[in-house]
Amino acid sequence: MADLEQTIVNTIRGLAIDAVEKAKSGHPGLPMGMADAAFVLWTRFLRHDPSAPDWPGRDRFVLSAGHGSMLLYSMLHITGYDLSLDGLKGFRQWESPTPGHPEHGCAPGVETTTGPLGQGFGNAVGMAIAARILARRFNAPGFPLVDNRIYAIVSDGDLMEGVASEAASIAGHLQLGNIVFLYDDNHVTIEGNTSLAFSEDVPKRFEAYKWHVVIVEDGHDRGAIARAIEAARAETARPSLVVLRTKIGFGAPTKQGTAAAHGEPLGPEEAKGAKKNLGLAEDATFVVPDEVRAFFAKLRPEWRKRREEWDALFARYRKAHPDEAAEWDAWMAGDPPADIESALPRFEAGKGVATRVSAGEILNAIAPRVPQVVGGSADLAPSTKTLLKGVPSIAPGAFEGRNFHFGVREHGMGSILNGLALYGGPIPYGATFLVFADYMRPPIRLASMMGIRVIYVFTHDSIFVGEDGPTHQPIEQVAALRAIPNLHVIRPSDATETAYAWIAALRRRDGPTALILSRQNVTTIDRQAYPSAAGLLRGAYVLADDRAPLDWVIIATGSEVEVALGAARILREKGKRVRVVSMPSWEIFDAQDRAYRSQVLPAGPRYASVEAGVTFGWERYVGRGGIRIGMERFGASAPYKLLAEKFGFTPQAVAERLMGSGSASPYAGCKGPA
């Protein structure tokens, strides 16, 4: 048996060597170094079924060190997932199921998109939290529906990135004993030995995070690895880090243990030498011996049996607890109630209310109807208004709540939100000030790439933050978010549009949504006099209109819609025919059919845009001859009404710009010491 195990482990190494050589790019070192650990984990501990890769009772495996993707692909292939040998041969090629870094949705069994280091670590923490939430809500005596674990392989690079530190701190605080992470402690990164930049004591660091740490001095000793994982599984009150001292590029004659094995092919001669050392055929490629296939063929019925036992358990649960089973179905389906609009609060026309405040009221109104909505903020709930009232907080040992306290950890929050969404069940939201969206841009980008439903609540959305000054006044952030493909950015104009912004975010199933909300009060538009705010669901709509031919079309978002309406009134007094378009979401509007887009933005009139941020991108709507009113510099510290006056965001200033007689006041920054 020991000889067969060694053959299997070396086969995993050989597949990685061959795929990287064929692609002429890739990372052979980690798959070669962690093959022993992956074999032990997948054959002795991981609860999974290759014939049903998405069954809810499975354990989750995350390759946070996504550069070592051939380790994951090799395991998926030899264990029997629907990933063929041709799929491995297509590593890193056009339309292959085996891209350079694992991508959720490309190959079955890939739980999340990884590669940007530390992100998978945070995703796995989010998955562990989701499992705890579901277990607390749905498990019943005799029915442990959710008792799975979250496994991950993490690298030195993962643990250097700050996001992993943030997520590890949260995991330790929440006592997530369903986490077992295997740390590939090979002391090598791209530039050389980790001692160049990394001299901390990682085990002690994680013990300080309140993790359980097990150290294996020989990370290729499969017996020792198994005992360490057993010890980690036995620890249920703390997350576990199993430290495996491994050799990167294990078996390579000259490159083993060096940076040369990390991120480039071994080369023909080194590859042959490695295969010779590993007892593999030197001149054959992509070989999986019959005895290896036979070994996993014997395991698959056992894996399938575990899944069938879970299915039978759930069938009994459905009979014993029909209401809870129906709720489970609703959570897994993920759709909000069809009549969710009936839960929306009504807002008094003409009354001033910040959209962050109205968003909080809306969230609390719809939350009872959508119990799978869970979330929190990066220590800013009193300001972002995202606390669910009358609902407990998630805390160590207490996962029946719905309010998260992420602490001052935007990056960790973003990656954890992705894990919550990927696990299945929760609909997660996370909140912070818009200016700090930059701290969580990588997970936002990955959520957009994966097409998962995460809702971001970004408040304090412009220079009208006021006295906090330019450090806290977002200027370029909305444009930067709009640059991310598949992210819906919605900046509602008033309380009623904000209600539909929440509806749009909840109904969206194919990607994340960012709600951009004001700190300052904005007047609630009288919907008896103006069109319904449901127009937000189409991205843009005509809010105020004159008879054709039009002289001007003014497009605005957020708090500047009110300014545009005022400017239109002034221009009408001067004999101009003006249309005002509220455009809360570029992305949703651009997805509409051409007829609707042409109806809202007709050819002929001149165009202007009004938004208190950089004007980058608005030329796509206003054209080369249009006027873009916005910010091309950082803001200033002053009361927000004075900032509106100084920077040209008043109805009179906008009207004068369109008439060709006005401009914003120059501002060169603070004066410095008196």
Beta strands, then each sheet from edge to edge (+ up, - down):
strand 1: 60-63
strand 2: 150-155
strand 3: 179-185
strand 4: 188-189
strand 5: 192-193
strand 6: 212-216
strand 7: 240-245
strand 8: 352-354
strand 9: 373-377
strand 10: 403-405
strand 11: 427-433
strand 12: 455-459
strand 13: 488-490
strand 14: 513-516
strand 15: 521-523
strand 16: 541-544
strand 17: 552-556
strand 18: 578-582
strand 19: 606-610
strand 20: 627-629
sheet 1: 1+ 2+ 3+ 7+ 6+
sheet 2: 4+ 5-
sheet 3: 8+ 15-
sheet 4: 10+ 9+ 11+ 12+ 14+ 13+
sheet 5: 16+ 18- 17- 19- 20-
end
